[in-house]
Amino acid sequence: MISRRGFLASAAILAWGSAGSVAAASRPTAETVLQTWYGLMLELVRHTAPYSPPVAARTFAYLGIIAYEATASGGGNLQSLAGQLSGLNALPPRSSEARYDDANILHGAMQSAMIDLFDRTGPSGQRALKAVRQKLDAELSAGVSASRLKRSRAYGEAVAGHVLDWAKTDGGADVVNMGFPDTFKPVDAPGHWKPTSVIRMQQAPLLPMWGNNRTFAISAASACGLPPPPAYSEDKASDFYKEAFEVYDTVKTITPAQRLTARFWSDDPMLSPTPPGHWLFVALDILRSRNASIEDQVDVLARLGIAMSDAFVACWKSKFDYNLLRPVTYIKKVIDKSWEPILITPPFPEYPSGHSSQSGAAAVVLTQFFGENFAFEDKTHVREKLPVRVYRSFWEAAEEAGMSRLYGGIHFRAAIERGLEQGRCIGTAVNAIKTRRTV
């Protein structure tokens, strides 16, 4: 028997299958193809079980690279990322003696990648994938010869296949048991992480080996490592106690505005497009509103996906190196055993904040492309009846995303501030990637 939530989720996914975002009767452009597949991806992420934030960010990176390389191969102003990203070798070139259709190349690449990356999505998701593919297949066939159509789709699939083969070697391809180890023994020492959930599976932390995955733009997770958090102490005069008391007091005296901020940036897996999906939603909305060219769109989306994926690898490396307990564990033991956070505490160590690391990286990448004081509206949660939020810059939004975790009672200030700095380090490395050919 399907639950109301499950019914609504299925209906939302199938809405993509019947309509997608291709509303015009004219033949879709490459830009429309890209936005359609990305829109479906953000919907499927909500309803595909293994898609925790680190896993989602990894998928966003590979899909962005595939879209980028499928476009860059056309001989425009984009240059390949091969040789710039860790382990990515030269991609198959287009034949110089044949004609291609760019929109069909992109469609071939995206549909192939989506089928592979969302092979674990449920029946509704599979039907939506099939329906969007068939809809675009039909609309993109108009006015293109059979031979050119076949050649273009096959080439796009070859680009996707090359990148997906590379993806299989990064350490994150196989997520077993939803990312939770079958066996785990917490460190029995003061200050170390302890399970915060009564769910049996979550007595082990999520993805403890994710920090060992291959990165894209930084040389290794440790390249943007962090100093230790404040030394653990239960002394009321210690920095650690003061940070914990700040979380305790903030939640006890929380304002309606702070509570709304915590909810707006919560982006819980299976209930949202995830935290990295939140930033993708923002970027897609801006690109669409500016009628950005396909070259600009794939450039932004590839960089953004790479930045957030590297941020989660680096963040997870730091989390499990320092293995710090969560505020709820400390506060219940030392300050007030009846205290409860606003948000559900995620099942993994505290330091640094994943929201902060990936938001800092996203903000640096988007600022490089759109400018320092680029004001924008964030409409990510309009569907959930949350108000549109307006920011004066990407960094302002990133700082709010970080602080939302303190308001929610699940992070100390040091994890937020240093996470943002870790993100800044990663975003700077991503911005150093060369995407445009020099004239």
Buried (B, 14 or more C-beta within 10 A) or exposed (E): EEEEEEEEBBEBBBEBBEEBBBEEEEBBBBBBBBBBBBBBBBBBBBBBBBBBBBBBBBBBBBBBBBBBBBBBBBEBBBBBBBEBBBEBEEBEEBEEEEEBBBBBBBBBBBBBBBBBBBEEBBEBBBBBBEBBBEBBBEBBBEEBEEEBBEBBBEBBBBBBBBBBEBBEEBBBEEBEEBBBBEEEEBEEEEBBBBBBEEEEBBBBBBBBEBBBBBBBBBEBBBBBEBEEBBEBBBEEEBBBBBBBBBBBEBBEEBEEEBBBBBBBBBBBBBEBBBBBBBBBBBBBBBBBEEEBBBBBBBBBBBBBBBBBBBBBBBBBBBBBBBBBBBBBBBBBBBBEEEBEBBBBBBBBBBBBBBBBBBBBBBBBBBBBBBEEEBEBBBBBBEEEEBEEBEBEBBBBBBBBBBBBBBBBBBBBBBBBBBBBBBBBBBBBBBBEBEBEEEE
